Amino acid sequence: MTAYILRRLLGVVAVVAATTVLIFGIVHILPGNVAYAILGEFATPSAVAALEVKLGLHDPLWLQYWHWLSGLLHGDLGQSLTMDRPAGPVIAEAVGRSAILAGFAFALVAVGGIGLGVHAATHAGRPADHVLGLAQLIFIGVPDFFWAILVILVFASMLGWLPATGYSPISDGFGAWVSHLVLPVLVLAVGLIAHVSRLTRAAMLEALRSRYVLMARAKGLSERRVLWRHAAPNAMLPAITILAIDFGLLIGGVVVIETVFAIPGLGRLLVFAIEHHDLPLLQAGMLVLTTIYALANLAADLAYAALNPRIRYTASA
Amino acid sequence: MTLTRRAAIGAAIGSVVALPAIRPARAASNVLRVGIGTSLSRLDPLLTTIGDEYIYDNLVFNGLTRMAEDLTTQPDLAEKWEYGTDLKSWTFHLRQGVKYHDGSIMVAADVVAMFKRLMDPATTAPSRSNYDMITGVEAPDDHTVVFTLSYPYGGFADIMTDRQVKIVPRGKVDQLATKPIGTGPFKFVSYTPGDRLILAKHTEYFEPGMPKLEGVELRIIPEMSSKLAALQSGELDVVWDLPLEQVKTLAARNDLRVESVPSGSWDAAIMNNLIPPFNNPLVRAAFQLGVDKADVVELTLFGQGAPTISMIPPTHPFYAKTVKIAATDPAAAKKMLAQAGYPNGVSVPIIVPVGRPVRERLGVTLQQLAKPAGFDLQVQRVSYSSFDAEVSGKAPLYIDGYFARPTIDTSTFPFLHTTGSWNSRLWHYKNAKVDEALAAGRLAGDPAEQSKHYIAMQEALNADPAGYIAYSVNFACAYRKSVTGVKTHPMRWFDLRTTVVA
């Protein structure tokens, strides 16, 4: 198992290293120019030229890449061009807020998705299954920004129970912190719960029909033990894959929800960087996001191995 | 199992029901919370370039002069000023004992240092070219600043009201990006990019009894519907820069006060005067004759604006009310096109900036309205971030627009004079009468004489349009009724010195 973990870790390092080149290359073929973006209505040709020199945009690409990479290796994520401040702290703060949001949503999705999926499978064909199936289709089909606007209208504007938007740091009080998180976490979670529970239901039905479950039942094991010791671990594998992808998505890919709820997370920061053509900020943000994705997949692989001995043994063989 | 599951569900429901109880209390009283659209990038006023940043500039800092809501120039850090008869030497007398937020005293050397920094090319200050007439700035004593100019400039005290030229302590320039210090009514407390900028009352502000607020929060909420929901639920007191389509709906509500004021911001269909078909003045004139500006205002701005001849808005005293604008006549426009050598009309793409909804709408409106006049326009969408580099000054026809500038000279000369810095990035326009009037306008110190020249400029421009300057855009804000003592400023910033939240 240790060798397996080590090998997977090496894989993560290789993936991240390769993506530094990719990220750098891709952001540099984006059309547009940061000098124009910074100067806006003041972008006269002479002002643009002067700023380009100041920002080092005239250096050859390989040199710019080298500066960036050597900075990275020294723990320096570079300087945001538009904000005129180090990118590292800006990204760290955004990731922190995203992680809180993602953490709560992820916990809801993992517990709710798998729980409801198992429930639907064990009640297949009964009313609970039909109700859940319909709800899944609705929450998968209707995009999350619809629910976002709807819950803001209902819970903030009409009922006035919860704040409409914004993020309140925990230092401003626990109550405010929680109340600002409730709506975005719920909206983020429902769609993903629908996905995960649908997937779990299908996998669970298949597992319940399998011969090892028949065998377990024939041994006379209790139904609960059959369900959670024998069927569920196998049925969870596809759900775990999806959950790993969902975690990365929740950290950096929920731009719409972050925009609607005005939460200054990583997704919005990346969009800001793209809009303003702030390449160092964009590069650093994408690198952090790639690393998180890679680590989430690593966690999924380890969970696989823990749940399914066959993977563990083949991998270390 | 069943019991614990029930307990868990019960606890979950209970916590949701209990949430209203842990709702945050309203923030400390008499703090004004303003909803804005996008993150501030720069906190150094000299480097700011967007409307959201200008709000901050005008709350935390002061300039030598200040522009009131009626667009008149008033004393700010300078109590009074005078100029030499040649308009090339300007002397500003500073207020005494003005304190910065850190308690130190503002002196003339700070003003000199700020303008030296502005004029230094290494600073890459965006507005540097607006002050290229300055050749020298000196401080004969602690309360006097003398500027010498390379050419006579009648509006010099007016351009001191502008957004970037704010006075900062000369020894604290390095910390402007992170911990800015000024003399303004509010001092910087903290800034979280993408979230909020927090300001507190400057207790030693130089105008006694001001400001009345304890603090100001600029909350960054990109999504307009979220912003309006927050205004409705009382989390915000002001929403800055309403979308014009919302003005009428919101104005009907009795818990809000909506103000929509004319501003000097304008949008235009930019026509490249160097390449066909718009190198032919008749084609440009035909477009103007064939498309009704009043219809454009109705369709693009939902009526929240006014047709105009040049960048000078119809509300300005220098607007040429006497100029006779020909009634819209698509048939005559078609004839004019034939005369210009386009008997079958003109077919050309019109490029619109993605992410600027009003300008996108203007492009589509023009595509529709110009059809009967013989213009077949194909709308092409280009992202705004690559607009400047790829479209400006190059494409034959595109939509662009500019925010209000502090003086009529800075609003018109750069855009319409043959040598103007913006002219070369837009239409490459060349008209001797316009050039002459613009040059005379900036040499005149007396408003009556200035007015004469600018009216002549508009007459010449109307006869030979540079492009299609469609309208002056209104600027609108929504306030909760509890907010008093603030007027909507045509320059899109706020003066909150006497504002109170009940």
HADDOCK unambig.tbl for C-alpha pairs under 7 A between the chains (distance, minus, plus):
assign (segid A and resid 31 and name CA) (segid B and resid 386 and name CA) 5.89 0.50 0.50
assign (segid A and resid 32 and name CA) (segid B and resid 385 and name CA) 5.61 0.50 0.50
assign (segid A and resid 32 and name CA) (segid B and resid 386 and name CA) 3.96 0.50 0.50
assign (segid A and resid 32 and name CA) (segid B and resid 389 and name CA) 6.22 0.50 0.50
assign (segid A and resid 33 and name CA) (segid B and resid 386 and name CA) 6.82 0.50 0.50
assign (segid A and resid 33 and name CA) (segid B and resid 389 and name CA) 6.97 0.50 0.50
assign (segid A and resid 36 and name CA) (segid B and resid 388 and name CA) 6.35 0.50 0.50
assign (segid A and resid 37 and name CA) (segid B and resid 385 and name CA) 6.12 0.50 0.50
assign (segid A and resid 39 and name CA) (segid B and resid 49 and name CA) 6.28 0.50 0.50
assign (segid A and resid 39 and name CA) (segid B and resid 126 and name CA) 5.99 0.50 0.50
assign (segid A and resid 40 and name CA) (segid B and resid 49 and name CA) 6.45 0.50 0.50
assign (segid A and resid 41 and name CA) (segid B and resid 402 and name CA) 6.93 0.50 0.50
assign (segid A and resid 42 and name CA) (segid B and resid 126 and name CA) 5.41 0.50 0.50
assign (segid A and resid 42 and name CA) (segid B and resid 127 and name CA) 6.35 0.50 0.50
assign (segid A and resid 44 and name CA) (segid B and resid 421 and name CA) 6.79 0.50 0.50
assign (segid A and resid 47 and name CA) (segid B and resid 124 and name CA) 6.61 0.50 0.50
assign (segid A and resid 47 and name CA) (segid B and resid 126 and name CA) 6.68 0.50 0.50
assign (segid A and resid 50 and name CA) (segid B and resid 124 and name CA) 6.47 0.50 0.50
assign (segid A and resid 51 and name CA) (segid B and resid 124 and name CA) 6.01 0.50 0.50
assign (segid A and resid 82 and name CA) (segid B and resid 41 and name CA) 5.74 0.50 0.50
assign (segid A and resid 83 and name CA) (segid B and resid 41 and name CA) 4.44 0.50 0.50
assign (segid A and resid 83 and name CA) (segid B and resid 42 and name CA) 5.57 0.50 0.50
assign (segid A and resid 84 and name CA) (segid B and resid 42 and name CA) 6.95 0.50 0.50
assign (segid A and resid 153 and name CA) (segid B and resid 229 and name CA) 6.81 0.50 0.50
assign (segid A and resid 156 and name CA) (segid B and resid 233 and name CA) 6.23 0.50 0.50
assign (segid A and resid 157 and name CA) (segid B and resid 229 and name CA) 5.69 0.50 0.50
assign (segid A and resid 157 and name CA) (segid B and resid 232 and name CA) 6.17 0.50 0.50
assign (segid A and resid 157 and name CA) (segid B and resid 233 and name CA) 5.21 0.50 0.50
assign (segid A and resid 160 and name CA) (segid B and resid 233 and name CA) 6.32 0.50 0.50
assign (segid A and resid 161 and name CA) (segid B and resid 20 and name CA) 4.88 0.50 0.50
assign (segid A and resid 161 and name CA) (segid B and resid 23 and name CA) 6.98 0.50 0.50
assign (segid A and resid 162 and name CA) (segid B and resid 20 and name CA) 6.80 0.50 0.50
assign (segid A and resid 162 and name CA) (segid B and resid 23 and name CA) 6.46 0.50 0.50
assign (segid A and resid 164 and name CA) (segid B and resid 226 and name CA) 6.62 0.50 0.50
assign (segid A and resid 164 and name CA) (segid B and resid 229 and name CA) 6.31 0.50 0.50
assign (segid A and resid 164 and name CA) (segid B and resid 230 and name CA) 5.37 0.50 0.50
assign (segid A and resid 165 and name CA) (segid B and resid 226 and name CA) 6.48 0.50 0.50
assign (segid A and resid 165 and name CA) (segid B and resid 230 and name CA) 6.72 0.50 0.50
assign (segid A and resid 175 and name CA) (segid B and resid 22 and name CA) 5.07 0.50 0.50
assign (segid A and resid 175 and name CA) (segid B and resid 23 and name CA) 6.41 0.50 0.50
assign (segid A and resid 175 and name CA) (segid B and resid 24 and name CA) 6.50 0.50 0.50
assign (segid A and resid 176 and name CA) (segid B and resid 23 and name CA) 6.22 0.50 0.50
assign (segid A and resid 176 and name CA) (segid B and resid 24 and name CA) 4.99 0.50 0.50
assign (segid A and resid 179 and name CA) (segid B and resid 19 and name CA) 6.99 0.50 0.50
assign (segid A and resid 179 and name CA) (segid B and resid 23 and name CA) 6.29 0.50 0.50
assign (segid A and resid 259 and name CA) (segid B and resid 222 and name CA) 6.00 0.50 0.50
assign (segid A and resid 259 and name CA) (segid B and resid 223 and name CA) 6.01 0.50 0.50
assign (segid A and resid 260 and name CA) (segid B and resid 223 and name CA) 5.28 0.50 0.50
assign (segid A and resid 260 and name CA) (segid B and resid 226 and name CA) 5.95 0.50 0.50
assign (segid A and resid 261 and name CA) (segid B and resid 226 and name CA) 6.71 0.50 0.50
assign (segid A and resid 262 and name CA) (segid B and resid 220 and name CA) 6.99 0.50 0.50
assign (segid A and resid 262 and name CA) (segid B and resid 221 and name CA) 4.90 0.50 0.50
assign (segid A and resid 262 and name CA) (segid B and resid 222 and name CA) 6.59 0.50 0.50
assign (segid A and resid 263 and name CA) (segid B and resid 195 and name CA) 6.87 0.50 0.50
assign (segid A and resid 264 and name CA) (segid B and resid 194 and name CA) 4.79 0.50 0.50
assign (segid A and resid 264 and name CA) (segid B and resid 195 and name CA) 5.51 0.50 0.50
assign (segid A and resid 275 and name CA) (segid B and resid 385 and name CA) 6.27 0.50 0.50
assign (segid A and resid 276 and name CA) (segid B and resid 385 and name CA) 6.75 0.50 0.50
